[in-house]
Amino acid sequence: MASAGMTIGDAAARTQCTPATIRYYEEIGLLRPVGRGANGRRAYGHPEIHRLRFIRRCRDLNFPIDDIRSLLDVMDARAPSCLSARDLTLQHLETVRARRIELEALERTLKTMAATCTDACVARPASQCALIVDLAT
C-alpha cells in the first residue's frame, strides 16, 4: 500500500501505536485530523507517520502530554526554539531524578518489609504474617 494512503492499522504497525492511541492523539490535538479516502477511512501519509513516531518516542521517554504538545510546537515552528525544547527536557530530567529518589526509597522500604517477614517466618510460620501486620499499621 502506498504511504500516502495507509490505513490506521498500517499506521499503527509502522509506529508501534495502537489504532485507539492514534485516534486519541487526534482527539486531543497531538495529531492533526487526516483526510479520508474514497472508502471513508482515514488515510495516513509520511508526515503523520513521522509525527506519530515522534510522539511515541516522547511517550517512551515519559514526557507528559502537555510537554509533548510543546515539543510539537517547537517542531512545527518556522523558526524553532531549540532552547525551549532543551529547557523542557531539562525540566523533565529533574522530574525523572526526583522520581528515581522516590523509587529508591520505596525499594528500601519494600526490602526491609520483606526481610522482616523472612526473619519472622524463618524458623516457623508465624500466627500472623509480619508483612501483613506491617502494612496494616
N, C-alpha and C positions, 0 to 999 in steps of 0.2 A: 504494500500500500504506500502511496506517495506521502512524503512528510507533510504536505500541505493539507492533507485531509485525513489525518489519523483520528480514529475513534477514541473515546475516553478510555477504553480498555487498552488500546495501543499506547496511548499517552501514559497510562498508569504503569504499564510494563516497562516503558523506557525510562521512567523517572523513579520507580520504586515507591510510588504513592498509590493509594487505593483510589478507585473512582469516587468513593464517598469523600475522601480527603480533597480530591481535586474540586469536586462540587462545593465543598466547604470553603476552600480558598477563593473560589469565585464569589460565593455568597458574602464573604467578609471583605472582599475587595483586594486581596493579595494578587489574584489573577483576574485580569480583565475578562469580561464575558467574550466567548469566542463565537465566531459565526457558525452557522449551521449549514450542512449540506442539503442537497435536494431531498434527501430522505428525512430531514428534520433533526438529525443527530448532530451533536457538537462535532466540529472539525478542527482539530488541533494541528498547528504547524510548528516549525522550528522555534519561533520566538516564545511560544507558550512552553515548549519542552525546556528551553533554556531557563526560563523563569521558574518553572516547577523544580528543576534541578537545583537552582539557586536556593529556593525556599526550603527544599528538602535538606540541603547541606546546612543551612542555618538551623533548622529544627534538629538535625543530628548533633549540632553544637549547643543545643538547648537555648538558643536565643528565644526570648518571648516574642509573641506575635507582634506586639507594638514595635519592638526593635527591628523585627524583620521588615515591617512596613517602612520604617525609617531608612533601613538599608536599601530597600527597593526604591525609595525616593532618591537616594544618592545614585543608585544605578541608572535610574531613568532621567536624571537631570542632564541638561545640556552641558553644564559646567559642574561636574560632580565635585563634591567636597570630600576629598579623601580624609581630611582631618575629622570631619563629623563621623565618618564611618569608623575611624580609629578610636575616637572618643567613646562611641557606643560599644566597641569591642573591649576597650579597657574597663569600662563600667561593668560589662558582663563578666570579665575576668575577675573583678573584685567580688562579684556575687558568687562566682564559682569557688573562689578561695574561701569565702565565708561559709558556704555550704560544705566544703571539704572539712573545715574545722568542726562544724556541727556533726558531720558524719563520723569523724574520728572520735568525738566524744560519745556518740551513740555506740560505736564499735566497742569502746572501753566498757561502757555500761553493760552491754549485752554479754561481753566476755566475762565480766565479773558475775553477772547473774548466772550464767551457765556454770561457772566454776563453783559458785555457791551450791547449786543443785548437785553437781558432781560430788562435792565434799560431803553433802548431807546424805547422799544416797549410795556412797561408795561401799560401805560395809553392809548395809541392808536397806531395803526400801523404807523410806520414812512414812509415818502415818499421814503426813501432809507434804505435798511437793513444795520444796523450799522456793522454787522458781515461781510457782503459782501464788504462794504466800507473799513473796516479794512484789509481784505485780499487783496484788490486791491491796497493798498498803500504800 
